[in-house]
Amino acid sequence: MVDITAAELNAAEKIFGDRLELAKRYVEHLATSGTERGLIGPREIPRLWSRHVLNCAVIESEIAHGSHVADVGSGAGLPGLCLAIARPDLELTLIEPLERRVIWLQEVVDDLGLDNVTVMRTRAELAVGHVEADVVTARAVSALTNLAGMTIPLLAGHGEVVAIKGRSAAEEIDKAAKVIRKLGGVETSVITVGEELLEEPTTVVRIVVNKSQKKS
């Protein structure tokens, strides 16, 4: 059983509500088979809740009810599976190119009985036209200059990218500004999520896309 502090438990209860037990089972998967198969480093086990699961799940507050969310480079299900557990109203498509990760993700989805999740083995670029999302999420996938081209096309011209980023988020936005505008991004911002719940809140880059209002 992965230890959880009182503060982490408080945050988890508020985010996951009556689905907290599912979240705990997911964390156990991360700590056992996820570590054994190289999806999570063994040193991360003591901080699975704070650094990984809660850090990702807290962005659920930024996603509208009933959205179809595509999670690019889903890996160990961060943030895709966290969102699927926290928000059963969302439809999640987890996009992951590596077979061993896809197999693991499907095993976890099946074990947790998450009927709002589809796992796709493909690259984000190849999913365009097959997936049309309202929101695209990503975490630790690529710098924003590359990530914009991987995520924005999945919105089919309208929606939002919600990317979990680090302290260099503003700098990444500056470097990617031209690419984002070219792809239909009309508003890009850095927001901090979970300040009232987490010791280290989550930094998110949000890109609003609307090609009908494309800026020149």
C-alpha positions, 0 to 999 in steps of 0.5 A: 500500500502506497502511503498517503499523508493527511494533506494528500488524503484531504486533497484526494477526497476533494478531487476524487470524491466517492471514486477515491478507492478507484484512485487508490487502486490506480496508485497501487498499479503505478507502484507495482506493475507500472514500476516493474514495466518501466512506466514509473521510476522506483524512486517516484513511489513515495511521491506518487500521490503528490507529484504525479496523481494529484498534480494531474487530477487537479486540472479537472477543474479546468475542463467543462462538463461532458467534454471529450478529452484526448490525452497525448503521450498518455504513458502511465495515464498521467493525466488521462487516467487521473481525469477519467477517475475524477470525472466520470462525465468526461470521455477520455481517449488515451493516445500512446504510441508504445505497445508496452504502455498501451497494454498496461493502460488497457489492463488498468482501465479494465481492472478499474472498470473505466467505461469512459476510456478508450486507449489508442496505440498511435502517434498524435499526428496519426490520430488527427481525423480519427479523434476530434476532441474538445480538450487535449491534455499532455504532460511531460511530452515535449516543448510547446513548440513541438507540442502545439503541432501534436495537440492543436490539430486534434481539436478540429479547429475549436477547443482547448489545449490544457498542458501541464508544464513546469516553471519555464511555461511562460518562456515556452509560450514566447518561443511557440507563439508563432506556431500556436497562432498559425495553428489557430490558437487565439489565446494562450495563458499560464494558469496555476491550479490547485493552490488551495489543495496542493503544497505545490500547485500545478502549472498549466498552459492553456491554449484556446483554439478557434480557427474561425477567429484565427489571428494573422 
